[in-house]
Amino acid sequence: MLKAGIVGLPNVGKSTLFNAVTRTRNAEAANYPFCTIDPNVGVVTVPDDRLNILGEISKTQKIIPAAIEFVDIAGLVEGASEGAGLGNKFLANIREVDAIVQVVRCFNNDDIIHELGSVDPIRDIEIINSELILADMAAMEKRRLSRIKKAKSGDKESKKEVELIDKILPHLDTGKPALTLELTDDERITLHDFFLLSSKRTIFAYGNIILHSNYLQIYAYKHVTLPVSFLMVLLDWKNLIVH
């Protein structure tokens, strides 16, 4: 089952999106930061009319549709990679998911608090991305230290890991996510075992109005950029079966 983590700065609408997608009120959605601490989890069954047709053709007794597990993860703040705002715990929650849905606030509303006091989608995305990359750099440096001795003693797997880490670290140091690094198929298999945060596929879910070309030019590469009105989410997902 695909596991998608809903992430973003505090108070940008992550829990509201989670409740809309799962059609529940399980996640508290309030107008203050960190109203979510422990992750909320919901499983959504994805409808597919083709399954019924295939079921009739094959005369199967049971049809099992695809499902997605959504995880509402508490807000990240600048410095999360160094532990700010329970950052280590929240980053660990992200490490466990297969894909990321990054919620970005793109609307002005004086009644809704913004963690940084102003609405700036590019800044907010860069904060989240930077924290993921910094956490990956720390993890890779730690892993390199644990593998370097084995590599020098002739361990082939450790040597292969060190060579890949030495390729990843300079890329991350430029501020680019691991996902954009050109790798061989064999290197990608090894990379998967590293569970890097910045190697995960990302959907940018932005709410409303403020959107300029730089947003798409910078962040659409190798990602999906999705406009999200929470009302439209409810309408678009109204036929989903929720467990």
Legacy VTK file of the C-alpha trace (Angstrom):
# vtk DataFile Version 3.0
C-alpha trace
ASCII
DATASET POLYDATA
POINTS 243 float
0.000 0.000 0.000
1.320 3.443 -0.923
1.911 5.631 2.124
1.763 9.408 1.578
2.798 11.921 4.212
1.119 15.343 4.352
3.785 17.882 5.350
4.337 21.627 5.475
4.875 24.505 7.865
2.628 24.691 10.940
-0.911 25.978 10.412
-1.007 25.834 6.586
-3.970 23.433 6.317
-2.409 19.971 6.516
-4.993 18.581 8.929
-7.819 20.240 6.985
-6.598 18.516 3.830
-6.257 15.211 5.699
-9.834 15.473 7.002
-11.126 16.345 3.534
-9.339 13.484 1.787
-10.296 10.909 4.409
-13.763 12.414 5.005
-13.198 12.349 8.754
-12.709 14.733 11.653
-9.885 12.657 13.112
-7.283 15.399 12.762
-7.752 18.534 14.843
-7.710 21.584 12.572
-7.238 24.763 14.604
-5.972 28.304 14.014
-2.691 27.895 15.875
0.614 26.128 15.144
1.310 22.557 16.269
-2.288 21.550 16.900
-1.027 18.197 15.540
1.789 16.436 17.405
1.271 12.727 16.846
0.556 11.783 13.215
-3.017 11.047 12.151
-3.493 8.106 9.798
-6.303 7.342 7.343
-6.647 4.715 4.618
-8.501 5.679 1.443
-9.629 3.112 -1.125
-9.250 4.437 -4.663
-12.288 3.751 -6.885
-11.616 2.231 -10.297
-14.511 1.210 -12.566
-12.162 -1.056 -14.519
-11.952 -3.407 -11.559
-15.645 -4.258 -11.770
-15.340 -4.974 -15.488
-12.303 -7.181 -14.923
-14.101 -8.886 -12.047
-17.036 -9.763 -14.278
-14.738 -11.104 -16.984
-12.675 -13.223 -14.596
-15.678 -14.244 -12.446
-13.658 -13.439 -9.344
-15.337 -13.757 -5.956
-13.559 -10.794 -4.410
-12.389 -7.443 -5.752
-9.696 -5.615 -3.797
-9.146 -2.020 -4.970
-5.928 -0.080 -4.527
-5.601 1.932 -1.338
-3.518 4.862 -0.138
-2.569 5.490 3.466
-2.416 9.212 4.263
-0.394 10.389 7.259
-1.002 13.880 8.659
2.425 14.879 9.994
2.944 17.775 12.396
4.336 21.019 11.004
8.038 21.465 10.324
9.821 24.690 11.213
13.153 26.204 10.258
15.796 24.328 12.231
13.819 21.069 12.303
16.887 19.159 11.091
18.616 20.303 14.297
15.667 19.338 16.493
13.663 22.590 16.539
9.930 22.139 17.115
10.302 18.397 17.825
11.878 18.309 14.369
13.680 14.989 14.800
10.424 13.225 15.629
8.536 14.807 12.735
11.343 14.101 10.246
11.340 10.471 11.372
7.622 10.323 10.545
8.366 11.594 7.022
11.127 9.020 6.587
8.529 6.245 6.936
6.330 7.346 4.000
6.694 6.559 0.284
5.667 9.968 -1.076
5.153 13.509 0.194
2.197 15.853 -0.193
3.609 19.278 0.687
0.838 21.737 1.574
1.691 25.349 0.736
-0.310 28.371 1.823
-0.904 30.734 -1.097
-3.683 32.950 0.242
-3.923 36.027 2.434
-6.229 35.941 5.447
-5.482 38.069 8.500
-7.670 35.796 10.618
-5.460 32.753 9.971
-2.075 32.832 11.663
1.035 32.238 9.562
4.046 30.795 11.376
6.351 33.440 9.857
3.928 36.367 9.882
3.549 36.712 6.111
2.483 34.677 3.076
5.377 33.720 0.792
4.947 30.324 -0.932
8.486 30.183 -2.364
10.069 30.929 1.009
7.882 28.350 2.744
8.709 25.613 0.220
12.409 26.396 0.450
12.306 26.123 4.242
10.717 22.671 4.103
12.983 21.476 1.298
16.079 22.813 3.060
15.208 20.993 6.271
14.715 17.715 4.392
18.041 18.167 2.587
19.918 19.108 5.781
18.497 16.051 7.546
19.631 13.886 4.620
23.128 15.379 4.734
23.428 14.599 8.441
22.204 11.039 7.847
24.625 10.503 4.960
27.613 11.869 6.876
26.796 9.561 9.780
26.357 6.574 7.467
29.627 7.342 5.684
31.528 7.249 8.972
30.025 3.869 9.823
30.910 2.403 6.406
34.331 3.895 5.695
36.304 1.471 7.905
34.602 -1.552 6.358
35.192 -0.133 2.885
38.926 0.289 3.576
39.112 -3.309 4.785
37.758 -4.513 1.442
34.031 -4.889 2.093
32.483 -4.445 -1.368
29.008 -3.359 -0.225
30.432 -0.740 2.123
32.732 0.533 -0.617
29.772 0.832 -2.986
27.811 2.772 -0.359
30.697 5.146 0.351
31.136 5.852 -3.359
27.438 6.656 -3.689
27.421 8.798 -0.551
30.391 10.742 -1.933
28.266 11.409 -5.000
25.146 12.364 -3.020
26.679 14.736 -0.462
28.047 17.358 -2.930
24.670 17.323 -4.713
22.777 17.912 -1.469
25.278 20.600 -0.482
24.162 22.678 -3.486
20.620 22.690 -2.070
19.271 20.157 -4.553
17.168 17.169 -3.418
18.459 13.629 -3.879
15.574 12.979 -6.287
17.199 15.192 -8.948
20.576 13.438 -8.856
21.364 11.451 -11.996
22.055 7.855 -10.941
22.484 4.454 -12.536
19.851 1.782 -11.944
22.199 0.009 -9.548
22.834 3.225 -7.628
19.102 3.842 -7.327
18.659 0.436 -5.713
21.305 1.344 -3.141
19.803 4.816 -2.678
16.438 3.269 -1.797
18.046 1.625 1.240
19.156 5.045 2.531
15.527 6.241 3.049
16.455 9.811 2.159
13.720 12.387 2.720
14.606 14.418 -0.368
14.511 11.348 -2.621
10.745 10.956 -2.213
8.302 11.938 -4.958
6.411 15.073 -3.989
3.028 16.580 -4.789
2.881 20.302 -4.025
-0.665 21.087 -2.914
-1.225 24.814 -2.921
-4.341 26.517 -1.622
-5.695 29.400 -3.647
-4.839 32.591 -5.414
-1.197 33.722 -5.054
0.775 31.864 -7.678
3.484 33.168 -9.954
5.580 31.543 -12.646
8.669 31.089 -10.465
6.692 28.688 -8.290
6.049 26.325 -11.172
9.447 26.793 -12.817
11.363 26.003 -9.648
9.270 23.249 -8.125
7.377 21.442 -10.870
10.532 19.632 -12.048
10.154 15.921 -11.283
7.172 16.728 -9.048
3.432 17.197 -9.393
2.068 20.671 -8.656
-1.599 20.528 -7.733
-3.971 23.434 -7.018
-6.071 22.539 -4.012
-9.280 24.157 -2.887
-10.386 22.234 0.152
-13.954 22.395 -1.124
-12.845 20.947 -4.466
-10.987 18.195 -2.660
-14.247 17.216 -1.014
-16.052 17.216 -4.350
-13.337 15.402 -6.286
-12.934 12.694 -3.665
-16.583 12.241 -2.746
-16.713 8.682 -4.102
-13.715 7.405 -2.177
-14.244 4.634 0.345
-12.607 5.412 3.676
-11.556 2.918 6.325
LINES 1 244
243 0 1 2 3 4 5 6 7 8 9 10 11 12 13 14 15 16 17 18 19 20 21 22 23 24 25 26 27 28 29 30 31 32 33 34 35 36 37 38 39 40 41 42 43 44 45 46 47 48 49 50 51 52 53 54 55 56 57 58 59 60 61 62 63 64 65 66 67 68 69 70 71 72 73 74 75 76 77 78 79 80 81 82 83 84 85 86 87 88 89 90 91 92 93 94 95 96 97 98 99 100 101 102 103 104 105 106 107 108 109 110 111 112 113 114 115 116 117 118 119 120 121 122 123 124 125 126 127 128 129 130 131 132 133 134 135 136 137 138 139 140 141 142 143 144 145 146 147 148 149 150 151 152 153 154 155 156 157 158 159 160 161 162 163 164 165 166 167 168 169 170 171 172 173 174 175 176 177 178 179 180 181 182 183 184 185 186 187 188 189 190 191 192 193 194 195 196 197 198 199 200 201 202 203 204 205 206 207 208 209 210 211 212 213 214 215 216 217 218 219 220 221 222 223 224 225 226 227 228 229 230 231 232 233 234 235 236 237 238 239 240 241 242
